[in-house]
Amino acid sequence: MTEIRHLRPAGKAIFKDRYTTKAKELLTNWLPRKSAKYGIIGLPLSKSSISYSGAAFAPGAIREALQSYSNYAGEIGIELTDEIIDFGDLEMHPTDTIGNHTRLYEGLSDIYQTKAVNNWFLLGGDHSVSYASIRAFKEQLGSVGIIQFDAHHDLRNMEDGGPTNGTPFRRLLEEGIIDGRDLVQIGIRDFTNAKQYHNYAMEQGVTVYTMATVREIGLNAILEQEIDRLAKCTNHIYLSVDMDVLDQAFAPGCPAIGPGGMDSTTLLNGIHFAAQHECVKAMDIVEIDPTIDIRNMTSRVAAYVLLEYMKGKASM
């Protein structure tokens, strides 16, 4: 016998509808000199988290979650057909946490330098990865305004633990990589931050919208105002999506879950709206721990966030 009937490679024996393209099928491996509209990079670091986190497993979980969706946006009648170059994951050392931040910066600097894609997706990892990503992005691609979706300021001091998932934007500000006026924080919630860090944000000129303000005036109204402002003083806009901006009902796989957050529809609509602006060029998604998630709910929301970004670009 030379052939075994019905056998498929491991993981490939899945149902295939001839008329359906799964979103995961848009992923394609990177090769030198290859270019595309979108690119994706995994940043599997979570040992910088101040609480237990398995967010290092999230890049793979989010990619797998893309298999849950088709490429057809029925509400606007378009298919997403642009391929996503998958650069893979940057390798992390098992014990050298400080060194891993350097590895992220060096690896992302090389990747951004390829200028292989027009829009960049970064999959964390905990929120500490945003420091290296934004630093490398600015150095390789130009000045950047940041819209941070988050329950927390992530402006903790560096003395009480070094670079953690609570310090990325403090580091960017203190090192002069960004100016406070170029940082917008949306979704900040009660009982998730210290007063000192709110004061620091105000001192630095950071624009802060609490969840109360989001509910009062609407996310898209905030985004329209801030994107227009940032576009006048920076070359690009970078979205940083900490999934704990969502209420715990919608993101049970976040290490820092809590009530009073954004619902998933509001976030998805906001990402779609933001992506329609030409200056929006990158987005990271952080703070998902697949080891504590329920039925991959949080990873599935993250995958949907990616698709809404692509849908927004396709709507331009």
Salt bridges, closest charged atoms under 4 A:
GLU25 OE2 - LYS16 NZ 3.13
GLU64 OE2 - LYS24 NZ 2.47
GLU75 OE1 - LYS311 NZ 3.60
GLU83 OE2 - LYS34 NZ 3.98
ASP86 OD2 - ARG63 NE 2.79
ASP89 OD1 - ARG63 NH1 2.93
ASP96 OD2 - ARG103 NH2 3.34
GLU139 OE2 - ARG135 NE 3.45
ASP150 OD2 - HIS127 ND1 3.21
ASP150 OD1 - HIS152 ND1 3.46
ASP154 OD2 - HIS127 ND1 2.80
GLU174 OE2 - ARG170 NE 2.78
GLU175 OE2 - ARG171 NE 3.97
ASP179 OD2 - ARG181 NE 3.77
GLU226 OE1 - ARG229 NE 2.79
ASP242 OD2 - HIS127 ND1 3.17
ASP244 OD2 - HIS152 ND1 3.25
GLU278 OE2 - LYS281 NZ 2.95
GLU308 OE2 - LYS311 NZ 3.88
